[in-house]
Amino acid sequence: MGKHRWKGELAKPIRPKVIRPRGLRVTKKTAQVANEEMEDLYRRAIGEEYLVKLELLMDHYGITDKTDFPSLALALAIELGIPGFKVDPTPLKLEQIDDQGTQLVVQDNRKGPRPKWRLKRHKLLTAVTATKKKYGLSKDNEALSVLANHPEWSPRGNYRGDREQWLKTLKNQLAEARRFSK
């Protein structure tokens, strides 16, 4: 993840301004007390500036309740890309139950080697031929597009490409099937 580019007051470091107490006689004891008072004023000024910056940060993340620090912490953790706050999406797909309905099913999300196509190629060639005949299609791409909606020919749960890439994969496997069938 790239570094965030902050703007405005959130880009400026805190430089507290503390007014030194006046009219002191300088002795070792008064200097020590004055230094402690200055350090205390300095820490308070930094604390006040932190609160102002936190409110600006909440505005940046759209948090309206200025006391909702858990929401701010969550927004920052997500943006910083802390692994424990990343969501591994569970891929869901509709699966045909019968002629009357479908159900939502969790796809297989296991990682591993690419699926073996050797056994499926012949089935793909048969399925494309049957789909073209059933729907009156003339082109392989049209039949593959229809087949890609069926669970047997849809991509696995961990497939990272889009639909067009999957259709290209099916088209390549169909060409391989034709080559081996000759």
VENVENTA-V704402 format. One record per backbone hydrogen bond with DSSP energy under -0.5 kcal/mol. CO is the residue of the C=O (numbers start at 1). NH is the residue of the N-H. Records with the same first field share a line. If there is no record, write none. Layout:
# VENVENTA-V704402
CO->NH, NH
This chain:
# VENVENTA-V704402
4->6
7->10
8->11
9->12
16->18
18->20
24->26
25->27
27->31
28->32
29->33
30->34
31->35
32->36
33->37
34->38
35->39
36->40
37->41
38->42
39->43
40->44
41->45
42->46
43->47
44->48
45->49
46->50
47->51
48->52
49->53
50->54
51->55
52->56
53->57
54->58
55->59
56->60
57->61
58->63
59->62
62->64
64->66
65->68
67->69
68->72
69->73
70->74
71->75
72->76
73->77
74->78
75->79
76->80
77->81, 82
78->81
82->85
83->86
86->88
87->89
89->91
91->107
93->105
95->103
101->97, 98
103->95
105->93
108->157
115->117
117->121
118->122
119->123
120->124
121->125
122->126
123->127
124->128
125->129
126->130
127->131
128->132
129->133
130->134
131->135
132->136, 137
139->143
140->144
141->145
142->146
143->147
144->148
146->149
147->150
150->153, 154
151->154
156->159
162->166
163->167
164->168
165->169
166->170
167->171
168->172
169->173
170->174
171->175
172->176
173->177
174->178
175->179
176->180
177->181
178->182
